[in-house]
């Protein structure tokens, strides 16, 4: 007789041939063994499906559909999930081996909580460490803190009660980005969170990452903020909206500066920084942060302009 899995891990993938094997292995190698892996192949046209099918483990299932996007793929995975808890991991991210075990245990030890999250470290395309993520500790009712910023940072992070996911209705398929933040906010409006105070998610930054599409990220984030502050739970904290907007534009500013578009992206970074300051002028008092941003934005622009002036003509 088959044993019902306690945890379902959903992996959406579209053309992930370069990373999907390592991602699946990072789940199969978890110290928590009573799990199932549901891979949603979102219309891949490369060798992704062949690589998945080469992995021999009874806990692994793969379902193929026409391309429909990340939110739809995650929801399809939720529909297939048999576990009492669900976790999502993107097809280019990794977990430490104890991620599920520790998150599951903290939920068992905190019966009022329905969501456990950990900290994130960032890696490059070859898996090398780039930087540490935020080390924010938030337990219990985290709604107001999550409105200010997405301190879970990515969609590969939390372990969530399936009952809670079903209650809030899954991911919003109308969002082209920031659908994970939207989901965490809807969960936080109804359920308590608990923090695992250690980095367990290795989030891969790549040049073709969804989060590098800054205009789409901006539009979706603004939609999420408007939606969240329209919730009845946000009635008494409307004053936080300007700080939420400012933090979003601060994030977009540095995301723009991390991109490889060089001269053109500096205009985007400058625009985001300006919107950031408009919503929260007090950020100008964060002298070091603002100075770093302005130097990164304007020094390359000055260099290019000066180079253009002195460049000899043929």
RAVEN-V102840 format. One record per backbone hydrogen bond with DSSP energy under -0.5 kcal/mol. NH is the residue of the N-H (numbers start at 1). CO is the residue of the C=O. E is the energy in kcal/mol with one decimal. If there is no record, write none. Layout:
nh=NH co=CO e=E
nh=NH co=CO e=E
//
This chain:
nh=6 co=34 e=-1.4
nh=7 co=34 e=-1.5
nh=8 co=85 e=-2.9
nh=9 co=36 e=-2.9
nh=10 co=8 e=-0.6
nh=10 co=87 e=-2.7
nh=11 co=9 e=-0.5
nh=11 co=38 e=-2.8
nh=12 co=10 e=-0.5
nh=13 co=40 e=-2.5
nh=19 co=16 e=-1.5
nh=20 co=16 e=-2.8
nh=23 co=19 e=-2.1
nh=24 co=20 e=-2.6
nh=25 co=21 e=-2.3
nh=26 co=22 e=-2.0
nh=27 co=23 e=-0.9
nh=27 co=24 e=-0.9
nh=28 co=24 e=-2.6
nh=29 co=25 e=-2.2
nh=30 co=27 e=-1.7
nh=31 co=97 e=-2.6
nh=33 co=31 e=-0.7
nh=35 co=33 e=-2.4
nh=36 co=7 e=-2.0
nh=37 co=59 e=-3.4
nh=38 co=9 e=-3.3
nh=38 co=36 e=-0.5
nh=39 co=37 e=-0.7
nh=39 co=61 e=-3.0
nh=40 co=11 e=-2.3
nh=40 co=38 e=-0.6
nh=41 co=39 e=-0.8
nh=41 co=63 e=-2.8
nh=42 co=13 e=-3.1
nh=42 co=40 e=-0.9
nh=43 co=41 e=-1.6
nh=43 co=65 e=-0.9
nh=51 co=47 e=-2.2
nh=52 co=48 e=-2.3
nh=53 co=49 e=-2.4
nh=54 co=50 e=-0.8
nh=54 co=51 e=-0.6
nh=55 co=52 e=-1.6
nh=56 co=54 e=-0.6
nh=57 co=55 e=-0.9
nh=60 co=57 e=-1.9
nh=61 co=37 e=-2.7
nh=63 co=39 e=-2.7
nh=65 co=41 e=-2.5
nh=73 co=69 e=-2.0
nh=74 co=70 e=-2.5
nh=75 co=71 e=-2.2
nh=76 co=72 e=-2.2
nh=77 co=73 e=-2.0
nh=78 co=74 e=-2.1
nh=79 co=75 e=-2.0
nh=80 co=76 e=-1.3
nh=81 co=77 e=-1.1
nh=81 co=78 e=-0.6
nh=84 co=6 e=-1.1
nh=85 co=6 e=-1.7
nh=86 co=160 e=-3.0
nh=87 co=8 e=-2.3
nh=88 co=158 e=-0.6
nh=89 co=10 e=-2.2
nh=91 co=12 e=-0.8
nh=93 co=90 e=-1.7
nh=94 co=202 e=-2.2
nh=96 co=200 e=-2.0
nh=99 co=96 e=-1.7
nh=102 co=98 e=-2.6
nh=103 co=99 e=-2.1
nh=104 co=100 e=-2.8
nh=105 co=101 e=-2.2
nh=106 co=102 e=-2.2
nh=107 co=103 e=-1.6
nh=108 co=104 e=-1.9
nh=109 co=105 e=-2.0
nh=110 co=106 e=-0.8
nh=113 co=110 e=-2.1
nh=114 co=192 e=-2.4
nh=115 co=192 e=-1.3
nh=116 co=159 e=-2.6
nh=117 co=194 e=-2.2
nh=119 co=198 e=-2.1
nh=120 co=134 e=-0.5
nh=121 co=201 e=-2.9
nh=122 co=131 e=-3.3
nh=123 co=203 e=-2.5
nh=124 co=128 e=-2.4
nh=127 co=124 e=-1.7
nh=130 co=122 e=-3.6
nh=131 co=122 e=-1.1
nh=133 co=120 e=-2.5
nh=138 co=136 e=-0.6
nh=140 co=193 e=-3.0
nh=142 co=140 e=-1.0
nh=146 co=142 e=-2.7
nh=147 co=143 e=-1.8
nh=148 co=144 e=-1.2
nh=149 co=145 e=-1.4
nh=151 co=149 e=-1.7
nh=153 co=150 e=-1.3
nh=154 co=152 e=-0.9
nh=157 co=154 e=-0.7
nh=159 co=116 e=-2.4
nh=160 co=86 e=-2.7
nh=161 co=114 e=-2.4
nh=162 co=84 e=-2.7
nh=163 co=84 e=-0.5
nh=165 co=161 e=-2.1
nh=166 co=162 e=-2.7
nh=167 co=163 e=-1.7
nh=168 co=164 e=-1.7
nh=169 co=165 e=-1.2
nh=170 co=165 e=-1.5
nh=173 co=171 e=-0.8
nh=175 co=172 e=-1.3
nh=182 co=178 e=-1.9
nh=183 co=179 e=-1.8
nh=184 co=180 e=-2.7
nh=185 co=181 e=-2.3
nh=186 co=182 e=-2.0
nh=187 co=183 e=-2.2
nh=188 co=184 e=-2.7
nh=189 co=185 e=-1.6
nh=190 co=187 e=-1.4
nh=191 co=187 e=-3.0
nh=192 co=112 e=-0.8
nh=193 co=140 e=-2.4
nh=194 co=115 e=-1.9
nh=196 co=117 e=-3.2
nh=197 co=195 e=-0.7
nh=198 co=196 e=-2.2
nh=200 co=119 e=-2.5
nh=201 co=119 e=-1.7
nh=202 co=94 e=-2.9
nh=203 co=121 e=-2.6
nh=203 co=201 e=-0.8
nh=204 co=202 e=-0.5
nh=205 co=123 e=-2.9
nh=206 co=204 e=-0.6
nh=209 co=206 e=-1.7
nh=212 co=209 e=-1.7
nh=213 co=210 e=-1.9
nh=214 co=212 e=-1.6
nh=217 co=213 e=-2.2
nh=218 co=214 e=-2.7
nh=219 co=215 e=-2.5
nh=220 co=216 e=-2.4
nh=221 co=217 e=-2.4
nh=222 co=218 e=-2.3
nh=223 co=219 e=-1.7
nh=224 co=220 e=-2.4
nh=225 co=221 e=-2.4
nh=226 co=222 e=-2.4
nh=227 co=223 e=-2.4
nh=228 co=224 e=-2.6
nh=229 co=225 e=-2.5
nh=230 co=226 e=-0.7
nh=230 co=227 e=-0.6
nh=231 co=228 e=-1.3
nh=234 co=231 e=-1.6
nh=235 co=232 e=-1.3
nh=237 co=234 e=-1.3
nh=238 co=235 e=-0.8
nh=240 co=237 e=-1.9
nh=241 co=238 e=-1.9
nh=244 co=240 e=-2.3
nh=245 co=241 e=-2.5
nh=246 co=242 e=-2.2
nh=247 co=243 e=-2.6
nh=248 co=244 e=-1.9
nh=249 co=245 e=-2.3
nh=250 co=246 e=-2.2
nh=251 co=247 e=-2.3
nh=252 co=248 e=-2.4
nh=253 co=249 e=-2.1
nh=254 co=250 e=-1.9
nh=255 co=251 e=-2.2
nh=256 co=252 e=-2.5
nh=257 co=253 e=-1.8
nh=258 co=254 e=-1.3
nh=259 co=255 e=-0.8
nh=259 co=256 e=-0.7
nh=264 co=261 e=-1.1
nh=266 co=262 e=-1.3
nh=266 co=263 e=-0.6
nh=267 co=263 e=-0.7
nh=267 co=264 e=-1.0
nh=268 co=264 e=-1.0
nh=269 co=265 e=-2.7
nh=270 co=266 e=-2.5
nh=271 co=267 e=-2.2
nh=272 co=268 e=-2.6
nh=273 co=269 e=-2.6
nh=274 co=270 e=-2.3
nh=275 co=271 e=-2.0
nh=276 co=272 e=-2.2
nh=277 co=273 e=-2.3
nh=278 co=274 e=-2.1
nh=279 co=275 e=-1.9
nh=280 co=276 e=-1.6
nh=283 co=280 e=-2.1
nh=284 co=281 e=-1.9
nh=285 co=282 e=-1.7
nh=286 co=283 e=-1.8
nh=287 co=285 e=-2.3
nh=290 co=286 e=-2.7
nh=291 co=287 e=-2.6
nh=292 co=288 e=-2.3
nh=293 co=289 e=-2.2
nh=294 co=290 e=-2.8
nh=295 co=291 e=-2.6
nh=296 co=292 e=-2.3
nh=297 co=293 e=-1.8
nh=298 co=294 e=-3.0
nh=299 co=295 e=-1.9
nh=301 co=297 e=-0.8
nh=302 co=298 e=-2.7
nh=303 co=299 e=-2.5
nh=304 co=300 e=-2.8
nh=305 co=301 e=-2.5
nh=306 co=302 e=-2.7
nh=307 co=303 e=-2.8
nh=308 co=304 e=-2.1
nh=309 co=305 e=-1.6
nh=310 co=306 e=-2.2
nh=311 co=307 e=-1.6
//
